[in-house]
């Protein structure tokens, strides 16, 4: 059985750190260094921002409306700047759809929250014998050789935890922060240089003892992570997390809520050179009262922040190098239940992609008039991930080797959605 990361769990590490754990806990979610020169990254760096809609959004009410049908619900479709129509409650996103495309023929089998979340993040169905790496871990791992001076993590999860690095190991795990950019356990308020050096010396002594006892790669990984933690704590690049320093008008453009601040933070991070940022907007498990919830709550928040993100990236010259992925773990049933809600549905639904390397303004694939089935070529999580990797210049011939020695193909061998890439 493959375990990750080589026995280096948070509990295992922190049991060695004792009283100094507050200084090193975030290091378990750090990635290898990549480049910090923002101007240079604008020219040649690539990044990906995933907008994760936890709970399973009803894509029939957002991206693939069926007005006038028994399954369609009350929302009307509006025209966009792309070659498609979307929900009337996404008017601002409609104005940037020339930069985004909808994949309307997603068809998957995982309609359980946990399994669907894992599958859509990794391209693999859950397997008790192996943990697969998520989008963020794979992309950070593959782009590391192009960027070699970044001192902040290459995979940042904003507002909620992401799926982990699997067999790639903890160097590629998500670094989780709040939507305001706050990093838990990293503060050193009240610490003088003498206190800091004393604690560092203690940690180095502990680490040296473990390494000298030949306890395997976990002890050496601990020592490497300690070194990276110190660099993180003292790096000027941590300023990228200070989203509150943005001008008020910029914060207003994104929206004065967690998702808006998270999207603004994502822009700051990719501008600083971080190759993968995931921003969480949960609350889509709408088994009841779905239409009021979407109209009055979820869609206004999403519309404001998502449109601002695309606009801001484009104005800064970053959209050409930043791929955007919008998705949840599945969608919701075409049938409206007795509680005016929709239940779990994975057979026919939509995702949205755009930005760097992806053609915008397109609606790829189609579902039936009642939304119950895909009528064109169906696409899977593997296919979506393969398309994103291709758009970012990551070779689909890449094969990883799990800890048990099994070869694992990137994106699980998915096929590229040809309409979306040049």
N, C-alpha and C positions, 0 to 999 in steps of 0.2 A: 504494500500500500504506500502510495506517495503522500508524504506530508510536507507542508510548506510552513515556514521556510527553514528547512534543515534543523528543525527543532527550536528555532528562534522565535518563540512566542513572546507576546508582551509580558505575560506573567513570569516567564522564565527569565527574561532580561531584567525586569524590574526587581526580581528577587536578589539579583546580584548588585543592584545599584543602591538599595536601602535608602538612606536619608538623602541621597543626591538624585533620587528618581525624578524630581520635578524638572531637573535640568536636561534629562535625557529622554523622557518619554516620547516627545514628538519625533525623535530620531528614528523610531521604528517605522515611520511612514515616509522616510526620506528616500529620494532617488539619487542616482549618480549625478555628478556635476555636468551641466551643459552651459552654453554660452550666455553672457550677460549683456553684451553690447546691443542695445535695442535698435540703434540705427542700422547696424549691420544685419540684424535679424529681419528688419523690414525688407531688406533686399533679397535675402536668401533663405530665411528660416521659415519653417512650416509649423503650424499649430492647429489644434482641434479643440472646439468648445462643444461639449455635449450638454444639451438642455434635457434633463431627465425628469419625466413626468410620472412620478411614483404613484401607483394605484391603478393605472390603466385608464387613460383618457378616452372618451368616446369620440373617435376620429370621424365618425359619421356626422357628428355635430360640429366638427371643426373644419375638416379638409375634404370631405367627400359627401356633401349633403344630398339628401333625397327628398326635397320639399314636395308636399302634396301626396306622399305615400303613407300607408299605415305605419310604416316603421320610421319615417323621416323626422318626426318631431316638429316643433313649431318654428324652428329657425329658418331664415331665408338665406339664399346664397347671394353674394355680391361679387362684382367683377374686381379684378386685381390688375396690377401692372405686369403680371405674367399671363400665360396662356391657360388660365384656369379660374374657377370661382371658389370662394371659401366662405366661411360663416360671416354673417352680418355683424357679429360681435367681435370680429378681428379687423376693424377698419384700418388700423395703423399698420398691421402686418400686411394687409392687402397692398399697401403702397410700397412695400419692399419685396414683393414676391417675384419680381424680375431677377432677384438675386438668389432665390430659393426654389427648390423643386419638391414636388410631392410624389412619393411612391405610394400609389393607391392600391397596389396588388400584393401587399404583404399577406402571407398566409403561413401561420405557425401553429404549433400543437400545444404549447405550454400555456395553459390558462390558469395556473396557480401563481399567486404573487411571487413567492420565493423562487420557484423554478423558472418562471418567466423572466424575472429580473436577472437571474444568473445567465439564462440562455441569451437574452438580448445584449448583455454586457460582454459575453465571451464568444458567442457563436457555437457553443457546445451545450448539450443538455447536461444537467447535473449527473455526476458519476461519483459514487461513494469511494472509489479507489484513486481518484485524482482530482486536483483542483486546478482549473484552467485560468490563465491570466485574462484580465479584462482589457477593454479598449485602451484605457489610460496606461496600463502597464505595458502593453504591447507597443503602443505608439511611442511612449517615453523610451523604452528599451531600444527601439529601432532607430530613433532619431538622435540618440546620445552621441554617436560618432560624428554627427554634423555640428554639434554644439558642445564645447568642452570647457566652459568657464562659469557656467551658472552655479551659484552657491545656494539658491533656493530650490525646492524640490521640483522635479519635472512633471509630476502628476499631482494636481491639487483638486480636492473635492470640497465644494463650497455648499454649506447649508445642510449637509447630510453625508453619511458615509457611502462610499461606492463599493463595488465588488473588488476584491483584492488581486494580488499579483500571482496567485497560484504558484506553480512550480518555478516561476522566474525568480522568486525570492523577495524578501522584504525590502531590498534596495529599490524595488519598483512598486511599492505599495502606495496607496493614496495618502497624501498629507491633508488631513481634514481641518478645515477652518470654518468659522461662522461666516455669515453673509457680510458682516462688517469687517472681516479680515482678522479677527482675533484668533490667536494661536494658544491653545491650552498649554499650561505648564511651562511656558517659555519665558515668563517674566523673571527678571532678576532685580526687581525693585529692592533697594536697601542693601544690595550686595556690593561690597567694596572689592577692589582688585585682589586684596589679600584673601578674602573669603572665597572668591572665585578660583584663584590659583590653588588654594588649599583643597577645595572639592575636586578640582581637576586632577590634582596629584593623587588623591585618594582613589579616584576612579581608574587612573592609569595603573596604579599599583594592583588594584583588583583585577583589571583586564590582563595585565602582564602575568599574574599568577595563573589565571585560567589558561592562557595561551601556552605557558611553560609546562602545564600538566598534560599537554597533548589531548585535549578533550574534543578534538575534531574541528570542523569548519565553523561551528556556531560561535566558539570563543573568538576566533579571528574576525568573524563578521561583527561581533560586539565591538571590538576595538576599532574597526573601520567606521562603524556607525557613531561611536563616541567622537572620533575626529571630525566627522561630518556635522555632528551636532554643534560642536564648538564653532565651526565655520558659520553655520546657520545663525547661531546666537549673535555673532559679531558682524554679520554681513550688512553692508549698506543696501543690498538688494532686497532686504526685508521691507524697505519702504514701499515696495509694490503692493503690500497688503494693507496699506493705510488708505483705504477707500474713502474715509471721512475727510481726507484732505482735498478731495475733488471739489471744484467750484459748485456752488449751490445750484446753478442752472443745469449743470450736468447731472447732479443727483435727481433733480426734478424731472429731467428728461427720461431717466430710467424708471422712476417711480419710487416713492418713499415707502418701500416695503422690503421684506427680506429677499424676494426674488429679484427685484430691481437692483438692490445693492449687490447681490450676488453676480448678476450679469455685468454690472459696472466693474466689479472686482475681476471678473474673468477677462474683461478687456485690458485692465491694467497688467494682469499677469502675462497674457500673450504678448503685450507690448514690451514687457521685460524679458521675454524669451522663453516662457514656460510652454512646452509643447502640448500639454493636455490639461484642460480644466473641465470639470464637471460641475454643473450648477443644478441643484435640486429644487423642484417645485412639486411637492406632494399634494395629497388630498383629492385624487381623481377617482377614488373607489366609490362611485356614486350609484349605489343600489337604490337610492330613493331621492326624490326631489331634484333630479339631475338638471333640469332645464333652468330653474331659478338659481341653483348653485353655480352653473356655468355662466349664466348671463350676469349675475350680480357679483360674483366673486372671482372665479378662476380665470375667465377669459379677459376681463379688464386688466388684471395683473399681468397675465402673459402677454397680452397685446402691447401694453406699454413697454415692458422690458425687452421683449424679443425684437420689436421694431427698432427700439433705441440702439440695441446691440448691433444690429446689421448696419444701421445708418452710421453709427459712430466708427465702426471698423472700416467702413467704406471711405468715410471722410479722412481717416488717418492713413489710408493706403495699406491697411492690414487685411482687408477682406480677401484680397487675392491670395494671401498666404495662410488664411485661417478657414478651415473647414468647420461648418456648423452642422450638428446632428441633433434633431429633435425627435424624441421617442419616449414611449413608456414600455411596460412589459407586455402589454397586449391592448386590446380595445374593449368595447362593450357591445352587448348584444343589440342587433337591429330591433328585436322585439322590446317594447317598452313594458315593464312589469307592472303589477298592481299597485306599487308604491311610487309610481311615476319615476322609476329609475331604470337603469340598464345594468345587466349583470356581466360576468366575464365572457370575453369573446376573442378568440385568436385566429379564426378561420379567414377573415377578410377585413383588413384594416390598413391604416396609413402611417407612414413616417415622413419626416421632412429633412432634407439635406440641402446644403448650399455653400457658397463661399469657395475657398481655395480649391481649385481642381474640379469643381462640380458645376455643370451647366445649370443656369438658373432659368426660372420662368416656365418650367415644364410640369405637366402632370403625367406621370408614367404609370401605365396600367389602368385597369378599370374593374369595378365591381358591378354586380347585377343591379337592376332598378330598385330592388328592396334592400340592397347591401348585404345579402346573406351569403354571397359567394364571389370568388374572384373569377372573372371571365377572360382574363388575359394570362400571360405567363406569370405564375406566382413567384414571389421572392421571399427568401428566408432571412433569418438573422445573419447567417453565414454570408449570404449574397450582399447584404447591406454593409457588413464589415469589410468584405473584400473590396467593395466599391470605394469605401472611405480610404482604405489603405492604398489602393491604386491612385486615387486622387492626390494623396499626400506623398506619392513617390516611393512608397514602401513595396518592395518586391513580394509578389504573391507566391514566389518559389521558396520563400523563407520557411525553414522547418526548425522548430525548437525540439529539444530533447528533454523529456521529463526526468525527474529524479530517479525513476525506475528504468530509464533508458528507452522509453517509448518515443518514437518520433511523432511530433504533433505539428501538423501543417498550420500556418498562419491563417486565420479566419476559417479554420476547419475546411479548407478547400473550396470555399464558396465561389460562385461565379459573379463576375462584374456585371452590374446593370448598365449595359452598353449605352443606353440613351443619355446617361448622366455624365459620362467622361469622354474626353476628346480621344 
